[in-house]
Amino acid sequence: MQNEEDGLQPVFSHVEPVLAVKDITETISYWQNVLGFPAKWTWGEPPNHGGVSWQKVFIQFTLSPELATASAGNCIWIRVQRVEALYTLHQKSNAQIVAPIAVQPWGMAEYTVLDINGYYIHFAGVIEKKEKNTARLSPEIHIVERMPSIAEYRDLASSVG
């Protein structure tokens, strides 16, 4: 989309979802102590709005108990580098992990946490490749790293149920 007057295009910096919650202070405490988000801010006394952030991820919360109840079950998806380390942190902090980390068909590892307001938080990232030990392979076997075709993936999925 081009601005006809000056030819400049908009530049996006980030997105901040605003989640309706039942208690701002309790929610921020959960996101800091359980999910690990280090920075926070609040507005109002007592707080009626606030947020947390971690590097380039920003989440806002607004006090609306009725909307929070109606919104339970909605989700947000957060892309992360070194997702395995975050998964370990969430296991240690007793986050309610409702879907364990697994590599998805689109190639990213993903897991899901259910937060205290009923939102599903999906954390996903590419698992960094590790050195493979091929010393025990027969000389006739060659490992080729590539994504399977759609047909190959379907055949594999149907063969393993």
N, C-alpha and C positions, 0 to 999 in steps of 0.2 A: 504494500500500500504506500503510495508515494504522495507527499504533500506537493500539490501542483505549483504553489508559490515558490518554494525554495528547494524542492527536490530532496529534502531530508526525510528519512524514515524514523519512526519512533524507536527508542532503545529501551527494552525492558530490563529491570534490574532484579526483581524477585517478586514472589507472590506471598501474601499473608492470609491464609484462611482464617476466618473468624468463627469460632465454635461457641455456640450457646452452652452455658454450663450452669450448674446448680449452686456452686460456691467458688468464687474466684480464688480465694486464698488456698483452699483445699486442692483445687485443680493445679495451681502453680506449684504447690508443694509436691504433688504427685509427679508432675512433669520434670521437676528438678531432681527429687530424691529417688524416683524409680526409673524414669526414662533418661535422666542424665543431662537435661538441658541446663547449662550453667547460668545464663543471663535471664533476668526477669524485670518486669516493670508493672506497676499498678496505677490505676486512676480512681480517685474518689476515696472517701473515708466514711464508712468501710468501702473497700474496693468494689466497683461495679463494672470495671473493665481492666484488662491487663494482658500480659503476654509473656512468652518465653522465646529465647532464641539460642541457636547453637550454630556458629559459623554463618552460613548463608540461609539457614532455615529459620523462619519466623512464624510463630503461631500466636494468634490473638484469641482471647476469651472474653465473652460478654455475658453478664449476669442476666439470665432469662430461664429460670427453672422450668417453666411450662414448655418453652421451645426446646430446651435441653431434653426433656422427656420425649417430646415428639421426634427429635432428631437422633435419638439413640439408634444405632445400627448404621448410621452413615459412616463414611470412611474418608481418610486422606492417605495419600501415597507419598512417601518420602524416599528419594534416591540418595544413597549413601556410598561413599568409598569405604572399603574395609568393613563391609556389612557383617562379616563373621565376628569381628571384635565387638561390634555393637550388640550383636546377638548374645555373646558371652556376658557382656555387662548387664543386659536385661535379664538373663537367667539368674545372675548373682543377686540382682536387686529385687527378685521375685515379681517381676512384671507378669501380668496374666497373659502368657503367650498362648494364643488360641490356634495358631497354625505354625508349626516348627519350620525352621529354615529349610528350604528345598530349592533346587534349581528348577525354574519354571520352563515351559516349552519355548519361551521367547529368549532364553539364555541368561536370565538374571536370577540370582538367588533372592528369595523373598521370605519374610516371615511376618506374622500379624500379632499385634498386641491389642487387647481390649482395654481401653482406659477407663477411669472411674466414672465417666459420664456416659459410657456405652458406645463411644466412638471406636471404630476399628482403625488402627494405625498400621499401615503396611510400610515396612522398611525393606528396601531392595537395593541391590547393587551387584556388580559383576564380581565374581570371586576371582581373586588374582591367581593366575596360573602358577602352579608349583612345578618344580623340576620332576620329571618322570624317571623312574628307575627302569630302564629298558635292558639292563644287563642280563636278565633271565629269559629274555625273549629269544625264540628261535630265529635264525638268520632269515627265514622265509617270511616272518611277520614284520610288517612295517606299520607304524602308527602315523596316520595322517590326521592332523587337526583341522577340522572344518565343521560347519553346521550341516546337519543332514537336510536333504531336500524335503519338501512337504510330504511327498510320497513315501520316502524312507522313514520319516517320523511317524506317519500314520501306520505303516507296516510294523514298526517297532512297538508302538503303543498298542496295537491290536494283538500282537504276539505275546505281550506280557499282561494283557488284561487291563 
